[in-house]
Amino acid sequence: MINIENISKSYDGVLALDNISLNVKPGELFGILGPDGAGKTTLIRILATLIKADSGTGTLAGLDLVKDYRKIRTIVGYMPGRFSLYQDLTVRENLEFFANVFGTTIQQSYDLIRDIYVQIEPFNERRAGALSGGMKQKLALCCAMIHLPKVLLLDEPGTGVDPVSRKEFWDMLKHLRSTGITIFVSTANMDEAEKCDRVVLLQKGKLLASGTPSEITAAYPHPLYAVRANDMYRLINDLRTLDQAAGCYAFGEYAHLSMLSDNLNTKDIQHFLERKGHEDVEVLPTTANIEDCFIELM
Amino acid sequence: MWRYFPLLPTSKTVLLNSCSPQEVYTIMNDTVISTEQLTRTFGAFTAVDHISFDVKKGEIFGFLGANGAGKTTALRMLTGLLQPSSGKVAVAGIDVARYPEKVKSRIGYMSQKFSLYPDLTIRENIRLYGGIYGLTRSDIRSKTEALLDQLELREQADQVVGDLPLGWKQKLAFSVALIHEPEVVFLDEPTSGVDPLTRRQFWDLIYAAAHRGTTLMVTTHYMEEAEYCNRVSIMVDGKIKALDTPRRMKDTLHAENMDEVFRKLARE
């Protein structure tokens, strides 16, 4: 559905995208993961035909990203990272406006947007600017889908939104996916990777990895341990002094310790920590998550 | 039992008639943030609704809540930027409602929005904030050198801050918030949007500060980061719905992680 090859883009000599190639299949929920400044927005804006790449080529639904930009805009729904609806129009007015621009009506699109729209319908007469963060997002998503697009481009819908609204939003995406729409979504929250069919990891304009979340985590190269003790600060500092330690960082209530070799087992690590005076020590072999992989690939 | 000390918290002469010297000693040494029935209304809307909690010296305290739960309003009252409608609030031994200016020299604040001057260099920003907080020239000089070493930014010392990568900016902003050695530092979503490695390096700085005895109050939307806190509170509709260590919260609610805890509490 989306196919780009060797796309590069720079601003004032700074390379924002460095030779990026990827393809997205029809009906996929495809995630692009990376911190601020990785190039996520640039990539999405190129796909939305809002800016042109300096080099490289791409198609969306078989249409050329440069030549066929008009056609592409009729089949793409784009939700920018920053809330871009009309703040002083009401919920209903915003929807009607976007429906009008695309030559359709709320009624014609109702089946697709219904599940989301019913949640904001009680606020129909409220100005968009006065909605909460989660509500704004739902309205923006409805507006992006009002013309029944084939592809949704969502730029960091989860940023600045609390975990409850974020979870609801991902549930909505999952539901939308079942209608056959292709969803291309960017996020800085690595833990959202597992909600996607496939992801790419992006850092400083370069692709670090791509695949299904489980393919990426399975490729983690080091033995990895989850370690817990009563003083996390001392624990991390001590683990970093271990011979053969490749890295040690906090992951929730555990520290993840990656080792260059497997010549120390969990018992050895446990004894090392007990000798250092740690209490309530727990050492378990663990599997890498996306953040472990991202750190490793950086 | 709640007490506040209008003068310096180190002054042992401040005794309130109803408490024993022992009590005063404990409070003075342990409790760095204390609120009692703290409330703020805007017209008919109660943004913060009778919240009471204490934070101890050297604690990393997670201050969580959904958008619109009242966190920002509470933070603004704790930092002397907003007058409470009712209730009490003491930070670093100072009655904040009564002495909002005084508390500002005793706390550090790092906002989620980058607030250093982008067109000044690293060195100039440090000097500026050092000066604002009343450090002497020689203190500023030694602080600058120490910071440049600690953050490994010596080579970039004379670069303008606006050109630095986001993660470096955040680490620098945190260190600048600590420049006057405040007793309490408030961090408002400090790691939003930074990469996973920088985020963890940032937490290394937070742990190190707590280890030195600084108290840190952190808001975050990353529930995994809530696990790094000694204790967390979860605000729902202006009230504190839960306050405990992350592990006990998970046990009590039979939740696997803090994300689940948050959803269970905030969704009811």
Contacts between the chains, C-beta under 8 A, distances in Angstrom:
chain1	res1	chain2	res2	distance
A	34	B	195	7.6
A	35	B	166	7.1
A	35	B	167	7.6
A	35	B	193	6.1
A	35	B	194	5.5
A	35	B	195	3.6
A	35	B	196	7.7
A	35	B	198	7.4
A	36	B	166	5.1
A	36	B	193	3.8
A	36	B	194	6.8
A	37	B	165	6.7
A	37	B	166	5.7
A	38	B	195	7.8
A	132	B	67	5.9
A	132	B	68	5.4
A	133	B	67	4.4
A	133	B	68	7.6
A	134	B	67	6.7
A	159	B	192	7.2
A	159	B	193	6.8
A	160	B	67	7.8
A	160	B	192	7.2
A	160	B	221	7.4
A	161	B	67	6.7
A	161	B	221	7.3
A	162	B	65	7.5
A	162	B	66	4.1
A	162	B	67	4.8
A	162	B	69	7.9
A	162	B	221	5.9
A	162	B	266	7.4
A	163	B	66	7.8
A	163	B	221	6.5
A	163	B	223	5.5
A	163	B	259	5.8
A	163	B	262	5.1
A	163	B	263	6.6
A	163	B	266	7.8
A	164	B	66	5.5
A	164	B	262	7.0
A	164	B	263	5.7
A	164	B	266	4.9
A	164	B	267	6.0
A	165	B	66	7.2
A	165	B	67	6.9
A	166	B	221	7.9
A	167	B	259	8.0
A	167	B	263	6.4
A	188	B	192	7.9
A	188	B	193	4.8
A	188	B	194	7.9
A	189	B	222	7.4
A	190	B	196	5.8
A	191	B	224	6.9
A	203	B	195	6.7
A	232	B	207	6.7
A	232	B	228	7.0
A	233	B	207	3.9
A	233	B	208	7.1
A	233	B	210	7.1
A	233	B	211	5.3
A	236	B	204	7.3
A	236	B	207	7.4
A	249	B	197	7.6
A	249	B	200	4.1
A	250	B	200	6.1
A	250	B	203	5.8
A	250	B	227	8.0
A	250	B	228	5.6
A	251	B	224	7.0
A	252	B	224	5.0
A	252	B	227	4.1
A	252	B	228	7.9
A	252	B	257	6.6
A	252	B	258	7.6
A	253	B	227	4.6
A	253	B	246	6.5
A	253	B	247	6.5
A	291	B	196	4.2
A	294	B	195	7.0
A	294	B	196	5.0
A	294	B	197	7.6
A	295	B	196	5.4
A	295	B	197	4.7
A	295	B	200	7.7
A	298	B	195	6.9
A	298	B	197	5.6
